[in-house]
């Protein structure tokens, strides 16, 4: 089942280089009109993205991102991931895509502590130009279209997220 980008709101917790690249790339696709909510953490990046994209707004905080979003991207550094994620109140039905490096799914799910759908993804800065591949595990009807900016994406078909985590950490 494909998702309709006009029927959802995307939210990004963390506004660094990867979020900037992903949001820039999304602006060049069918998601260009999809509402996107950014955390205010890196004010310069958030302001730049909001100024460049009429569909992008800046939340008052990380919880506001979750409260306003259907699809939540976790784009924080591994060193602060547990603290940031545990401080948030996810709701059942949230779809979460984590960019957090070297953090296994079972650990993320324990920190989230809610019944959510979780995928792991590894976007790199060149996604801003719709280039390269983004590895996604597990691929599904929400995470896959979010990265269909280019047909060059990697869909990992293993049932073991630990394999993905080892690969990510390399």
PLY file of the C-alpha trace (Angstrom):
ply
format ascii 1.0
element vertex 170
property float x
property float y
property float z
element edge 169
property int vertex1
property int vertex2
end_header
0.00 0.00 0.00
1.42 3.37 -1.02
0.94 6.33 1.27
-0.61 9.59 0.17
1.81 12.36 1.12
-1.04 14.83 1.45
-2.62 12.75 4.21
0.23 12.88 6.71
2.56 15.19 8.57
6.26 14.42 8.88
8.19 15.47 11.96
11.93 15.57 12.57
13.44 15.36 16.05
16.93 16.69 15.47
17.83 19.27 12.83
21.37 18.65 11.80
23.06 17.86 8.51
21.05 14.71 7.79
17.68 16.30 8.50
18.62 19.25 6.32
19.56 16.90 3.47
16.42 14.77 3.80
14.04 17.75 3.99
15.80 19.41 1.05
15.44 16.21 -0.97
11.78 15.79 0.01
11.16 19.27 -1.36
12.14 17.98 -4.81
9.63 15.11 -4.79
5.91 14.39 -4.47
6.37 15.19 -0.76
7.07 18.88 -1.51
3.65 19.91 -0.19
3.56 17.48 2.74
3.56 19.33 6.07
6.93 18.96 7.82
7.55 19.95 11.43
11.12 20.49 12.65
12.48 20.56 16.16
14.07 23.91 17.04
17.33 22.32 18.27
19.55 23.74 15.53
17.81 27.06 15.06
19.84 28.08 12.00
19.11 24.88 10.09
15.43 24.93 11.08
15.04 28.58 10.06
16.81 28.01 6.74
14.56 25.03 5.89
11.39 26.87 6.93
12.37 29.91 4.82
13.09 27.74 1.77
10.00 25.51 2.00
6.46 26.80 2.56
5.39 23.40 3.94
8.01 23.42 6.73
7.30 24.79 10.19
9.33 24.89 13.39
7.94 23.29 16.53
8.30 24.79 20.00
10.07 21.63 21.18
10.58 17.95 20.49
7.27 16.90 22.05
5.46 19.39 19.83
7.04 17.63 16.83
5.51 14.31 17.95
2.16 15.86 18.82
1.84 17.34 15.32
3.25 14.41 13.29
2.13 11.06 11.95
5.58 10.03 10.72
8.43 10.83 13.10
12.08 10.84 12.05
14.59 10.47 14.89
17.73 12.29 13.78
19.75 12.74 16.95
23.27 11.69 17.80
23.66 8.30 19.49
25.27 9.95 22.53
22.01 11.75 23.42
19.47 9.41 21.80
18.32 7.62 24.95
17.79 10.85 26.89
15.94 12.54 24.02
13.77 9.54 23.08
12.83 8.60 26.66
11.69 12.20 27.27
9.11 11.98 24.47
5.54 10.66 24.63
4.92 8.66 21.47
1.38 7.61 20.66
0.22 4.22 19.42
0.18 4.29 15.66
3.11 6.64 15.25
5.41 5.47 12.50
9.00 6.15 13.49
12.03 6.12 11.20
15.30 6.25 13.10
18.51 7.69 11.69
20.28 7.09 15.02
23.56 5.35 14.21
24.50 1.99 15.70
21.37 1.67 17.85
19.45 -1.62 17.54
15.69 -1.67 17.02
15.01 -3.44 20.31
16.85 -0.68 22.19
14.95 2.06 20.37
11.63 0.31 21.04
12.48 0.04 24.75
13.20 3.77 24.89
10.04 4.62 22.92
7.96 2.40 25.24
4.88 2.53 23.05
3.37 0.41 20.29
4.80 2.12 17.21
5.96 0.98 13.79
9.71 1.40 13.60
12.10 1.38 10.67
15.81 2.14 10.57
17.29 4.18 7.74
20.71 5.43 6.74
20.35 8.56 4.62
23.53 10.40 3.69
23.90 14.10 2.83
23.71 13.54 -0.93
19.98 12.68 -0.58
19.51 16.46 -0.79
20.32 16.11 -4.50
18.27 12.89 -4.88
21.45 10.90 -5.25
22.65 7.61 -3.82
20.93 4.89 -1.88
19.21 4.90 1.50
19.20 1.59 3.35
15.87 0.90 5.08
15.00 -1.91 7.50
12.36 -3.14 7.50
11.03 -1.63 4.31
7.28 -1.04 4.44
4.53 1.05 2.89
5.54 4.15 4.86
9.32 4.09 5.06
9.95 3.03 1.47
7.96 5.81 -0.28
9.56 8.37 2.03
12.88 7.59 0.37
11.71 6.93 -3.17
13.47 10.05 -4.33
15.66 7.82 -6.41
15.15 4.24 -7.38
18.59 3.50 -5.96
17.70 2.53 -2.41
18.64 -0.59 -0.49
15.90 -2.74 0.94
17.30 -5.11 3.51
15.32 -8.33 3.58
16.90 -9.95 6.61
14.73 -10.58 9.63
17.56 -9.74 12.00
17.93 -6.09 12.84
21.23 -6.90 14.53
22.71 -7.50 11.08
21.53 -4.03 10.08
23.00 -2.48 13.22
26.39 -4.07 12.61
26.32 -2.88 9.01
25.35 0.64 10.08
28.15 0.86 12.56
30.78 -0.03 9.96
0 1
1 2
2 3
3 4
4 5
5 6
6 7
7 8
8 9
9 10
10 11
11 12
12 13
13 14
14 15
15 16
16 17
17 18
18 19
19 20
20 21
21 22
22 23
23 24
24 25
25 26
26 27
27 28
28 29
29 30
30 31
31 32
32 33
33 34
34 35
35 36
36 37
37 38
38 39
39 40
40 41
41 42
42 43
43 44
44 45
45 46
46 47
47 48
48 49
49 50
50 51
51 52
52 53
53 54
54 55
55 56
56 57
57 58
58 59
59 60
60 61
61 62
62 63
63 64
64 65
65 66
66 67
67 68
68 69
69 70
70 71
71 72
72 73
73 74
74 75
75 76
76 77
77 78
78 79
79 80
80 81
81 82
82 83
83 84
84 85
85 86
86 87
87 88
88 89
89 90
90 91
91 92
92 93
93 94
94 95
95 96
96 97
97 98
98 99
99 100
100 101
101 102
102 103
103 104
104 105
105 106
106 107
107 108
108 109
109 110
110 111
111 112
112 113
113 114
114 115
115 116
116 117
117 118
118 119
119 120
120 121
121 122
122 123
123 124
124 125
125 126
126 127
127 128
128 129
129 130
130 131
131 132
132 133
133 134
134 135
135 136
136 137
137 138
138 139
139 140
140 141
141 142
142 143
143 144
144 145
145 146
146 147
147 148
148 149
149 150
150 151
151 152
152 153
153 154
154 155
155 156
156 157
157 158
158 159
159 160
160 161
161 162
162 163
163 164
164 165
165 166
166 167
167 168
168 169
